[in-house]
């Protein structure tokens, strides 16, 4: 598997270059954590780095951290670092499992059930 990330709108970028070489997030985020864009993220996405803008666009609807990594085509660890940075900047809300409200918990279970049925 290649260690490079191909972005159709730009040149080849090594995934860890997107995190400044960091391999660990400042905050721990479970791969099944659900992520949504905040109002601040919506306002500031246009001025943000390209991958931040893509994540804010993706997170207009609830996405898991694993889904974000898949959509970006990056390793989960890279997505975890970027999403953690964005959450610290107030651009994303991260809803960790076990701390989900009933609506988000139900939504997650329905998505998992739907995914299983597609298998």
N, C-alpha and C positions, 0 to 999 in steps of 0.2 A: 504494500500500500504506500502511496506517495505521501511525503511529508509536506507537500506544497498545496496551497489553496488556489484554485483557479477562479478568479472573479471575471465574469464575462465583460464587465465594463472597465477592466483594468489589467495591469500586468500580474504575473505570478507573485504571490506574497506568501512567505513562510508563515504558518499559523501563529507561531509564538512571537513573530514580529508585531502582530496585532495586539499583543499583551505587554509589549515592552520587555519581552524575555521572561516575564513572570510565569511560573507554572502552577502557582497556588493562589486561589482567590483570597481576598481579605476577609470575606464572609463565606461560611460554608453553605452551599446550596445543594439540596438533593436533586438528583436527575429528574425525579418526578414532580418537583416543585412547579407550581403553575405561575406564569409570569404574565403581567399585563402592563401596558404603557400607562403612564400617568399624564395628567394635564401638562405638567412641566416637560415631560418627554415629547408630547405632541408639539408644544411651542418651540422647543429647542432642537428638534431632530434635524431641521434643515441646516443648522450651523454645526452639527456634530460630525464626527468622523463617519466615513461611509458605512462601516459595519454597524455602528450605533444607529444610524438612520434606518438601515435594513431591519434591525431588531425592533425598533419602535414601530415600524410599519407592520411587521409580523405580529406584534403584540397588541394590535388593535383588537384582536380576538385573543382569548386565553390560549396560551401555548405552554407546553412543558419545556423545561430546560433541554431535555433530550430532543424535542422537536426543533427547537431553535438551532441546536448544533447540526441536526440533519439538514435543515433548510439552508444553513450557511455553508455546509460542506466542511465543517471544521471538527477537530476532535472535541469530545465532551469537555475536557479540561480547559480548552481555550474558550469555549462558550461560557463555561462556569466563571472564568476570570472576568470576561467582558461583561456578562450579566451582573456579576457582583459589583463591578465598578459603576455600572449604570444605576443599579439600585442605590448605591451609596450617594450617587449624584442626584437622586430623586427623580430619575427618568423612568424607572420601572418599579412596580410593586411585585414582590415575590411572596407567594402564598405557599408556605411549607406544608407538607403533609402532616396530618395530626393537629394542625392549627387552622385548618380550612373551615370556613363557615359552611353551613349546610348547602347553600346554593352551589358553591364551587366544588364541594365534595361530591355532590350529586352529579354535577357536570363531568367531573373526572371519571366517575364510575361509569357513566353512560358512554364516554369516549372509549374507555377500556373495553367495555362490553361490545361496542360496535367494532372495534379493532379485532377482537377475538372472533366475532362472527364472520369477518372477512377472510380469516385464515381458513 
